[in-house]
Amino acid sequence: QLTRITDTSAAEARAGKDIQGIPWERLQITRQDYRKARLEQYKNYENFPQSGELMDKLCKQVESSSKYYEFQYNTRIVKPSILHFQLRNLLWATSKHDVYFMSNSTVGHWSSLSHKMTDVLDFSGHVAPAKKHPGCALEGFTGVQVSTLAVNEGLLVAGGFQGELVCKSLGERDVKFCTRTTLSDNAITNAMDIHRSTSGSLRITVSNNDSGVREFDMERFQLLNHFRFNWPVNVSSISSRSHKDFILYLS
């Protein structure tokens, strides 16, 4: 009964209902106490001790006189799933009304306008491209555990725990491209960035735990660059400039 699928409207939230639909009044702990306990339990995952308190001192405080956003509604029909709390980018909002997310082994799409959910790409079975491209794994992959997503420019790319890279156009049924970015034992794909170069070509930057960052041309489906570092790369992003193709930021 406590996990029954319900929606929370803006009117109900203004009246005091929890936006996630959690009945705190029937539980033996308040929302404030639960949040405090959770923050204390997760302190051992901080890279820098007391980083939250330090940032409060160093960063300019946000003024609360204006609204950054206003709650509209919450639905519990959509159930994203994340295999590990350190995984990132498994949920993408490509517009004000379109959300792409992982749910178990399937990439789903939710429309806030139609309130409908559709399956985009199912990884529970075998995934393979329809056509052969240079450097493409035509045989595809089976049982990919997706570790990160990227959705942009009409393109969806998924990265796996074993260095898998799967590309699909949102307007097409078939998978366009599959490859394994690395054969390293520590091959997990941490993050991906879809972007256009200064020449206008569509590219993907992939960050892996094997200390590598790779850039792929998604029009020719070819590896363009491979940057090597002395540490696993958690995330990278591209900023195009007129005088050079890209600037690479790492963390």
N, C-alpha and C positions, 0 to 999 in steps of 0.2 A: 504493500500500500504506500510506503514512503517513497518508493521509486516509480510510482505510477506516472505514465507519460502525460504531462500537462504543459500548457503554455502559461507564461506570466506576462500580462499586458502592462502598459505604462500606467494605466489607472490603478491596477492592483499594486504596482511597485510604489506609487505615490501614497497608497493607503497603508503601506508598511509591509507588504508581502516580500519575502526574499526573492531576488530576481532569478535565482536558480531553483526556486520552488522548495527549498529546504525548510521543513517545519520546525524551526528552532524552539518554538514555544512548547513542543512535545519532547524535546531532547533534554538531557541532563547537563548541557553545557551551552553557553551563549556563543554567538558568532564571534564576538570580540575575544573571548577566552580561547576559543578553538584556534583562531588566527594567531594569537600570541604564542600558544603552545607549538603550533606548526613552525613558526619562524625560529623558535628556540631549537627545535629538533633539527632544522636544516642548516644551522650555523656551521657545521663541520664541512659543508660543501662550498664555503666561501673561499675564493682564492686569496683574499686579503682579510685578515681578522678585523672585525668591526668595520667592514667596508661600508655598510649602510649608514652608520653613525658618522663616518668620515665624510661621505658624500653630502650628508645634510649640512656639514660645516663648510665644505668647499663650494658647493653648487648654489646658485641663486634659487631661492624658494619660489615656487609657482604661486601666482596670485589667484585666489579662488573667487574673484569678483565676476568672472565670465565662465561660461560653460564651454568646455572643450568638445563634449558630445552630450547628447541627451538620450537616456534609455528609452527604447521603443517597445521591444518585446523579447522574450527569451523562449526558445523552443527546446524541448527535451526529446523531440523525435530524432534529431540529428545526434549521433553518438560518435564523435571522433575518438580515435584510439592512438596512443603513443606508447611504444614498447619500452622506452626508458626516458626518465625525466631529463636527461641531458640532450636528447635529440631535439632538433630545431626545424622550423619551417615546414612542419607537417600540416599546416593550415594556411591557406592563401585567400585573401579577399581581392579579387581582380577588379571589382567595381563596388558601388554602394549596395549592390543587390546579389552579387555572385560570390560564393565561397566554395573553395575546393579543399578537401581534407582527406586524411586517411581514416578509414573505418575498418579495423581488422586488416584484411589483406586487399582491400579495394579502395581505389581513389574515387571519392564521390563528389557530386556537385549539388549544392543547395541554393535555391533561388528564394530570396526573401519576398519577392513579388508574388510568385505563384505558390509559395510554400510547398514546393515539390522537390524531391531528392532523386537524382539519377546516378547510376554507376557509369564512371568514365573509363576505368581500366582496372581489371581484376588480375591480381598477382597470385591467386591461390593455385592456379595451374601453370600451364606453359605459356610464356610470352615470347613472341618472335616477330621480327620485321617481315613485311610482305615482300620487300625487294632487297636485293643485294647491293651494298655500297662498299667502297674501299674501307677497310678497317672495321667493317660491321660484322657482328656475330650473328650470322644468318640463322644458326640453330637456336638462338635465343637462350632464355633462362627458365628454370623451373623453381618455384617456391622462393621467389625473391622476398627477402625481408627488407622493406623500405625503411631507410633511415632518414631521408630528407626529400623534400619536394621543391619544385620551382614552377610557377605558372605565370607566363607573361608573353606578350606578342603572339597570342594565339597558340602557344606551345606549352606542353606539359612535359617536364622531365623528372624522373624519379631516380634516386641513387640508393644503392643497397649496401648491406653490411659486408659483402664480399667484393666491393668495388664495381658492382653492376651499374650501368647507366642505360636507362630506357627512355626513349623520346617518342612523343605522340602529338600530332596536331589535334587541336580541340575539335576542328570541323571534320575530321576524318575518322573512320572506324578502325583502320589498321594501325599498328605500331610502325613508325618510320625508321627507327634506328636503335640498335642495341650494341653495346660494346662493354668490355671490362676494362676499366681505367687502369687497374693495377693488379698484379698477381701476388702482391705482398701479403704476408700473414696478417698484417695490421692494415686492412684495406678499407675499412669502413668509410663511406662517403659522408662527410660532415655537413656540407652546404654546397649550394649551386646558385649561380647568378646568371640570368638570361639578359642579354644586352645587345645593343647594336654598336658596331665600331664606327669610327668617323667616316668610313667609306659607305656605311649603311648596311653592311652584311650582318646577319644574325649569328650571334655567338653565345657559347655557354662557358662559364668558368666553374671548374669543379675543385673543391677542397677535400683532401683525403687525410686519413690518419697515417699514411705512409710518408708524411712530410712533403707531399707534392701538391702543387696547384697546376691544373691543366686547362688549356683553352681550346675549345672545339669550334670549328666552323660548321654551323648547322645547315648551311645550304649545300655544301659539298660533303658533309659528314666526315671531316678529317681533323686530326689533331694538329693544331697550329703551334702551340707552345707548351713546354713542360718546365715549370719552375721548381727547383729543389731547395728545401730548407733543412735546418737541423732540429726541427720540432714538428709535431703534428699540427696541421693547419685546421683550425676550427671553422673559420669563415673568411671569405674574401669577397670584395665587391669591386665593381669597375666604374670609374668616372671618366667619361670621354672628354677630351679637350681638343681644341682646334690644331694645336701644334704637335700632338702625339696621339696615338690610338687609345691608350688607356693608362690609368694610374692604378696600381694595385694596393689595396689596403688589407692588412692581415691582423688577426688576433688569435 
